[in-house]
Amino acid sequence: MPRRGLFILEFSILFVLSSFLFCGAYTIENYPKRIISLAPSITEELYLLEAQDFLVGNTTYCVTPPAARYKEKVGSITRVDLERIVGLNPDLVLATSLTNSKTIQKLKSLNIEVKLFPAPKNFTSLCDQFLELGKAVGKEPEAKEIVKTAEEKVARIKSMTAMLIKPKVFIEIGAKPLFTANRDYIINDFVKLAGGKNIAEDSKIHAYSKEEVLRKNADIILIVTMGFAGGTEKEAWQKFKMLNAVKHDRIYIIDSQKICGPTPVTFVKTLEEISALLHPELSEKKR
């Protein structure tokens, strides 16, 4: 090959290699270094991804893991202190559908990147969002590994309950008025994957009546503790002696933190608990 042609070839190779290395460095350098989380589940996921060193602020509800309590607080889930957020000089704010839309717009107008994570409706969308978060903070391989493990465990539970009789389940997430979860809530997926049938799955509204619960004769009632006394609600249901859930003493109280804002990891743990409540025979087989 003539010297000129060889020079051009060598130059081209060097150019491609330097461009590749430069782009790789550029991408790594541009991952966020100062992150604010406006949701407990997102905060917990950042710790799962070992990205907590980049977390400079979160909400007063972000208490898991315990180390999250010592991060700078910027308000609650629905009401945040805009001034405090700006003062922390974040390059990424992780928000949810509960975050005030005006706050989001104001942050964007200040050239602060905001990434919105709507409440996931099922386990699949939960995993998709977790992968998206992992990619956003430079932890994509870690996110993929966590999701893979969670998916395998969920598939195992699903296969174990697939052939069992599905008990009729009513989920109470509010008392006055009586409020339930339809297919738009991830809670529905807990029941479905655990081998149960949510009697309100196809309901178009979230408000429900006790008469309807009695008419459908729920076998199990799950009371999610969300600002009201679970014990008091359980006593109220126990007055209906002809209800299957009462006759067989199958009214259970579940901590809202476990079921309303899961991560892929905590989803599996809670699913294991709920599947044991719906199908105690599975626990007996393990003994």
C-alpha positions in Angstrom: 0.0 0.0 0.0 1.4 3.5 -0.9 2.6 5.6 2.1 -0.2 8.1 1.7 -2.9 5.4 1.7 -1.3 3.8 4.8 -1.3 7.2 6.6 -5.0 7.7 5.8 -5.9 4.3 7.0 -3.9 4.7 10.3 -5.5 8.2 10.8 -9.0 6.8 10.2 -8.4 4.0 12.8 -7.1 6.4 15.4 -10.0 8.8 14.7 -12.6 6.0 15.2 -10.9 4.8 18.4 -10.5 8.2 19.9 -14.1 9.0 19.1 -15.3 5.8 20.7 -13.2 6.5 23.8 -14.3 10.1 24.0 -18.0 9.3 23.6 -17.7 6.6 26.3 -16.1 9.0 28.7 -18.5 11.7 27.8 -21.5 9.4 28.6 -20.0 8.4 32.0 -19.2 12.0 32.9 -22.8 13.0 32.2 -24.5 10.6 34.6 -26.1 12.6 37.4 -23.9 13.3 40.4 -26.5 15.1 42.5 -29.9 13.4 42.7 -33.1 14.3 44.6 -35.7 11.6 45.1 -39.3 12.7 45.8 -40.7 9.1 46.5 -39.8 6.5 49.2 -39.8 3.7 46.6 -37.4 5.6 44.3 -35.1 6.3 47.2 -35.0 2.6 48.2 -34.3 1.7 44.6 -31.3 4.0 44.5 -29.9 2.2 47.5 -30.6 -1.1 45.8 -28.6 0.1 42.8 -25.8 1.3 45.2 -26.3 4.9 43.8 -27.0 6.4 47.2 -23.8 8.4 47.2 -25.3 10.6 44.5 -28.5 11.1 46.5 -28.3 14.6 48.1 -32.0 14.9 49.1 -35.3 13.1 49.6 -38.6 13.4 51.4 -39.6 13.0 55.0 -41.3 9.7 54.0 -38.0 8.2 52.8 -37.1 6.1 55.8 -36.0 2.8 54.1 -33.2 1.8 54.4 -32.5 3.6 57.7 -29.6 5.5 56.1 -32.1 7.3 53.9 -33.4 9.2 57.0 -30.2 11.2 57.2 -30.4 12.6 53.7 -31.4 16.3 53.4 -35.2 16.6 53.5 -37.0 18.6 50.8 -40.6 18.1 51.9 -43.2 15.4 51.7 -44.3 13.3 48.7 -47.0 15.8 47.6 -45.6 19.1 49.0 -41.9 19.9 48.4 -39.8 22.9 49.3 -38.8 24.3 45.9 -36.2 26.7 47.4 -34.5 23.8 49.3 -34.4 21.7 46.1 -32.8 24.5 44.1 -30.4 25.2 47.0 -29.1 21.6 46.7 -28.1 22.2 43.1 -29.4 18.9 41.7 -28.7 17.7 38.2 -31.6 15.3 38.4 -34.9 15.2 40.3 -36.8 11.9 40.4 -40.6 12.7 40.7 -43.8 10.7 40.6 -47.4 11.3 39.5 -48.0 12.6 43.1 -45.5 15.4 42.7 -47.2 18.8 42.1 -47.2 19.5 38.4 -46.5 23.2 39.0 -43.4 22.2 41.0 -42.2 20.0 38.1 -42.7 22.8 35.6 -40.9 25.3 37.8 -37.9 23.0 38.1 -37.8 22.5 34.4 -37.9 26.2 33.8 -34.8 26.5 36.0 -33.1 24.0 33.7 -33.2 21.2 36.3 -33.8 17.8 34.7 -36.9 16.1 36.1 -37.6 12.4 35.4 -41.2 11.4 36.1 -42.1 7.9 37.2 -45.9 7.3 37.3 -47.2 4.8 39.8 -46.7 1.3 38.2 -49.9 -0.6 37.5 -48.3 -4.1 37.6 -45.1 -6.0 38.3 -44.0 -5.7 34.6 -44.2 -1.9 34.6 -42.5 -1.8 38.0 -39.5 -3.6 36.5 -39.5 -1.5 33.4 -39.3 1.7 35.5 -36.5 0.2 37.6 -34.5 -0.6 34.5 -35.2 3.0 33.3 -33.9 4.3 36.6 -30.8 2.2 36.5 -30.0 3.5 33.0 -30.6 7.1 34.1 -28.1 6.8 37.0 -25.4 4.7 35.3 -26.4 1.4 37.0 -28.0 -0.4 34.1 -26.1 -3.8 34.5 -27.0 -3.8 38.2 -30.7 -3.0 37.5 -30.9 -5.8 34.9 -29.5 -8.4 37.4 -31.9 -7.3 40.1 -34.9 -7.5 37.7 -33.8 -10.9 36.4 -33.7 -12.4 39.9 -37.0 -10.8 40.8 -38.7 -12.1 37.7 -37.5 -15.6 38.3 -38.9 -15.6 41.8 -42.2 -14.2 40.7 -42.5 -16.8 37.9 -41.8 -19.5 40.5 -44.6 -18.3 42.8 -47.0 -17.9 39.8 -46.4 -21.4 38.7 -47.0 -22.8 42.2 -50.4 -21.1 42.5 -51.5 -21.5 38.9 -53.4 -24.7 39.3 -54.9 -23.9 42.8 -58.4 -22.7 43.4 -58.4 -18.9 43.3 -60.0 -17.4 46.5 -62.2 -14.3 46.0 -60.3 -11.3 47.5 -61.4 -7.9 48.5 -58.7 -5.2 49.0 -59.6 -2.3 51.3 -57.3 0.7 51.0 -59.7 3.3 52.5 -62.5 3.2 55.0 -64.7 6.3 54.7 -65.7 6.0 52.0 -64.8 2.4 51.3 -62.1 2.5 48.8 -60.6 -0.5 46.9 -58.1 -1.3 44.1 -59.0 -2.3 40.6 -56.7 -3.4 37.8 -55.1 0.1 37.7 -53.3 -0.6 41.0 -50.2 -2.7 41.4 -52.0 -4.2 44.5 -54.2 -6.1 42.0 -51.1 -7.7 40.6 -50.1 -9.0 44.1 -53.4 -10.8 44.4 -53.4 -12.1 40.8 -49.8 -13.4 40.9 -50.4 -14.9 44.3 -53.2 -17.1 42.9 -56.3 -15.0 43.9 -59.1 -13.2 42.2 -59.7 -9.5 43.1 -63.5 -9.1 43.2 -63.1 -5.4 42.2 -60.6 -6.0 39.4 -63.0 -4.9 36.7 -64.6 -2.1 38.7 -64.5 1.2 36.8 -64.5 3.3 40.1 -62.4 2.8 43.2 -65.3 3.5 45.6 -67.0 0.3 46.6 -69.9 -0.8 48.8 -70.0 -3.4 51.6 -73.2 -4.7 50.0 -71.2 -5.6 46.9 -68.5 -7.3 49.0 -71.3 -9.3 50.7 -73.0 -10.1 47.4 -69.8 -11.4 45.9 -69.1 -13.2 49.2 -65.3 -12.5 49.4 -63.3 -15.4 50.8 -60.5 -13.1 52.0 -60.3 -9.4 52.9 -57.0 -7.6 52.8 -57.0 -4.3 54.8 -54.1 -2.0 53.7 -53.2 0.3 56.5 -53.2 3.8 55.0 -54.0 6.3 57.7 -56.8 4.4 59.4 -57.0 1.8 62.1 -56.8 -1.6 60.6 -57.9 -3.3 63.8 -61.1 -1.2 63.9 -61.9 -2.0 60.3 -61.4 -5.7 60.9 -63.9 -5.6 63.8 -66.4 -3.8 61.6 -66.2 -6.6 59.0 -66.5 -9.3 61.6 -70.1 -8.3 62.2 -71.1 -9.9 58.9 -71.2 -13.5 60.1 -72.3 -15.0 56.8 -69.3 -13.5 54.9 -66.9 -16.3 53.9 -63.9 -14.2 55.0 -65.5 -13.8 58.5 -66.6 -17.5 58.8 -63.1 -18.8 58.1 -61.3 -16.0 59.9 -59.5 -14.7 56.8 -59.3 -11.0 57.3 -55.7 -9.8 57.2 -54.0 -6.4 57.8 -51.1 -5.5 55.6 -48.7 -2.6 56.0 -49.1 -0.1 53.3 -45.4 0.4 52.9 -45.0 -3.2 51.7 -47.8 -3.1 49.2 -48.2 0.5 47.8 -44.7 1.5 46.9 -42.7 -1.7 46.2 -39.3 -2.1 44.5 -38.7 -5.3 42.5 -37.1 -6.8 45.6 -39.8 -5.9 48.1 -42.5 -6.9 45.6 -41.2 -10.4 45.7 -41.1 -10.5 49.5 -44.6 -9.1 49.8 -45.9 -11.5 47.1 -44.5 -14.4 49.1 -46.4 -13.2 52.2 -49.7 -12.7 50.3 -49.4 -16.1 48.5 -49.0 -17.7 51.9 -52.2 -15.9 53.1 -54.2 -16.9 50.1 -52.8 -20.4 49.9 -51.7 -21.6 53.4 -51.4 -25.1 52.0 -48.2 -24.1 50.2 -46.6 -23.2 53.5 -47.7 -26.6 54.9 -46.0 -28.4 52.0 -42.7 -26.7 52.8 -42.7 -28.0 56.4 
